[in-house]
Amino acid sequence: MKALVTGATGFIGRRLIAELEAPHVLSRSASRAAESLAEFDVSAFGWRAKAERPPEAALDGVDTVFHLAGESIADGRWTPDKKRRILDSRVLGTRHLVEAMAALDVRPKTLVSASAVGYYGSCGDRELTEDAAPGDDFAAEVSIKWEEAAKAATELGVRVVSVRLGVVLGPGGGALAKMLPPFKLGLGGRLGSGRQWMPWVHLDDVVACMLAAAADDRLVGPLNAVAPSPVRNGDFTKTLARALGRPAWMNVPEFALRATLGELADLVLASQRVVPKVALDAGVEFGYPTLESALDDILS
């Protein structure tokens, strides 16, 4: 596989890069990306994703594109400007990437594009597989438009897989990096009622899903990159506290979350019982199918 990776310096991108042979990477600054990824054998190219197509040289000889770039959706309040940046970073960047593919004489065979389980909105206790209907909140809007932009590559003969990411857990970053400090101080606790379902996944299993999406020609369309065993927020809290040997007696009520986070609280309080039906049917083996096994690995 000759791969191109966008968002390569991010939490997921770095882990994915470790599994690839001499990939091309796209980043805002080619020099900073090359320095950040110096431990890997990469060729770095500069790209202002919202403003322009990537350079043709970045796509030269590439048969698989992993598209991970996009502004963080979980950092900071969702002001109108923040929401515009979140949406534009995904839709415009993906649109420019597909336009660059269209201009090639020899195009990549596969586009594995990130998306999110935010696609489904908040659905209570209902189990959500890849054929579930989309939601109608901002997170759903972002995922829907992101996937539509990626799907345009199918008109070029490119196989497109949209990997809907859950809450990604791993060492050194991601959601767990924000959770650990208060939990280590014994100040962890459930959010809101704690009954909302959390579609979590180990970082290694995200990469396994992405590599399967690239390798298996049967996979087309959405693929949920989540562990087979979603848990409620209250159970997640207890399991993490137990793994750290700390109490978890606190509770952050919904009104406090909304006062602090604004509309972003919708994302934190959403209940999404998502399962990875497509991945399991395709034979993807999850190294960390339970939360206990995932935390044991990460915290060790």
N, C-alpha and C positions, 0 to 999 in steps of 0.2 A: 504494500500500500504506500503510495506517495501522497502525503496528506498536507493540507493547509489548515491551520488553526487560527481562528480569531479569538480574542480574549485569552490568549495563551498565558499571560502573566497572572491571571486570576486564580482563585482557590481551586476551581475544577480544572482549569486549563493546564496548570502546572502538573497536576497529577496525570492528566491525559497525555501530555507531552512525554512523560517518562515511559509510556508504552509504545511510542512511535519512533520510527527510524528516520532521522534527518528530516523532520518536517519543516515546511515553511510556516512562518508566523506573521500575522498582521497586528500592528499595534500603533498607537498614536505616535510614538517615537521609536524608530527602528533601533537607535543606539541604546536607549534605555532598556528595551526589550532584550536585546542581545546581551547586555550586561546582567540583567535580572535572570536570564536563562543560560548563563555562561556554563553551567554544569551539564547542559544538554547540547547535542549537535543540531543546532537550528540555523536556518537562514531567515533573518528578520527583515521585514519591509514596513515602511511607514504608511499609515492610512488614517485619514480623517473621515471616519465612517459616515457621519451625517452629511458631509459636504461633497464627497466625491467617490468615484469608483476606486477600488483597489488597483494598484499597478498590475499590468498584464504579466510582468515577470513573476509576481507572487503566485500566479495560477499556472505557470509554465510546467507542464508535465504532471500536474496534480490530478489524481483520480478521485480523491475523497476530500470534501471540505467539512470541517467541524466548525460550526458557527456558534460561538459562545458569548460574543461581545454584547454588552448592554449595560446601561447605568443601573447601579444597585437600586432595587425597588424597596428595600427595607431600611435604608439609611436616611433618617431625617423625615420631618413631616411632609405630607403630600400637599405642598403649596401648588397653586396653579402652574408656576414655573417649573417646579420639580416634576409634576405630572407630565408636562410637555416634554421635558428632557428624557424622562423614562420612556415615553412612547416613541419619540423621534429617534432615540439611540437604537431602538430595536427595528422599527419599521423602515426608516430611511437607510440605516446601515444594511439591512437585509436586501432592500430594494437595489441599492448600489452594488451589492455583491452579486446579485442575480443578473443585473445589467452587464457586469464585467464578464460573467460566464457567457452571456448571449453574444458577446463580441468575439469570442474565441473560435478558432477553426476546429479545435479539438477540446471538447468540454469535459469537466469532471463527470464521473458516472453517478456520484452520490453526494447529496447534501444532507448532513446530519445537523439539524438546527435546534438550538435550545428553545424551550418554551417553559411553561410552568403549570402546576396543578391549579393555580389561580384561575385557569380556564373554566373550571367547573362552578366557581362561586361557592357559597356556603350551602351545604346540602344536608345538614343534620346527620342522621344515622344511616342514610341511604348509601349503599356500596356503589362506588364509582369506577367503572371500567372505561376504556378509551372511547366507547361509543356513547357515553353519557352526554346530555345536552350541555351547552355552555351556560355560564352564569350571566349576570347583567350588571355587575359592579365594575369598578375601574380595573382591578386586577384581571378580571375576565376580558375586558375590552383590550387590554394590552396583549394578552396571550392570543386572542382571536386574530387581531391585526398582525401580530408577529408571524403567526402560522400562515396567514393568507399571503404575506409577503414572501415567505419561503416557498410556499406551494407554487408560486409563479414559475419556479424553475422546472416544474414538471412539463411545461410547454416546450422546454428546450431538450426534452428527453432525459432529464436528470431525475434519478430516484430520490425522493425527499422523505426524510423521517423527522418528525418533530418530537423531541424528547421532552416530555413534561416533567419537570423537576419538582421533587418534594423538598422538605427541609433537609438540607445536606449536612451530615455530621462527619467530621473528620478532625485530625489533629492540626493545630496551627492556624485555624481560620474558620470561616463559615459561621453558622448559627451558634454552634457550641462555644465558640470563642467569646461571644457576648453573654452566654448563660453562665459560664464557669465562675467568674469572679464572685457574684453574689451567692451562688450555691456553695462555693468553698468557704464563705464566711458564715454559712448557716442561715442565709437570708433568702434562700430560694423558696419558691412557692408557685401554686397554680395561678393561671391567668383567667380572670372572669370566673365562670362556674367550674372550669376545669373539665367539663364534659365534652368539649369540642374535640373532634378527631384530628390527630396530627399525622400527616403522611410523611414520615421521616425516611431517610435512606443514608447508608454509609457511603462515603466518598468513593471507596473502591468499587462499590456496586454501581454507582453512577457511571464510572468509566467502563465497567463491564457492559452495561446497557448500551453505551455509545459505540463501543467497539463491535458489539453484536449488530447494532443498527447499520454499521458500515459494511460488515462482512456478509450479512444475510440478505440476499436479494428478494426474499419473500416479504421483508418488512417494508411497508410503505404507509405513510401517514403518521398518526399519533402513537406514541409509546410512553407509558407511565414509568418514569424512573423513580420508583418508591419501593420500600421494603414490602415483603408479602404480609407483614403483620403491623398495620397501623395501630396506634394506641391513642387513648384519650389524653388530653393535656395533663389531667390530674395524675394519671398513671405514669406518664413521662416524668413528671416532677418527682414522684416517689422513687422511681427507678434510678434517676440521675442522683438524687440525694443519697440513696442507699449505696450506689457505686462509689460515691465520694466519702461515705461514712459521716454524713452531716444530716442534721434535721432539715425538714422542709415544711415548716409550720405556717409560713406566711401565705397570704392570698392578696393578689392585686385585683380589686373589684373592677368591673367593667367601666364604671363612671370615671375611675382614676386613669384607666388606660386611654379612654377617649379624651379626657382633659389633657393628658400628656402627649399623646400621639396624633390626635385628630383623626382624620379619615384612615390613616395607616392602621388604626386599631381594628378596622374591618378585617385586615389581613391576619392579624394576630388571633382574633376571635372566631375566624371562619372555621366551620366544622367540615372536614373533607376526608371521608373514609375511602381513600383512593387505593386501588389494588393494581398490581402490574400484570394484568391478564395477558397482554400481547407478549411481553418479555417471557413470562412463564410458558406460554404456549410455544414460543420459539426455542425453548430449552435453555434460556439464560439461567445460570446457577448463581444464586445470591450467596456470597460468602458470609454475610451477616444478616440472616433472616429475622432475628429477634433483636429487640433493643438491648437486652442484657449482653448479648454477644458483641454487638457493635460498641457499646460503651466500654466493655472489658478490653477490647482491642485498642480503642482510642486513648483511654485513660492510662493504659499500661505504658 
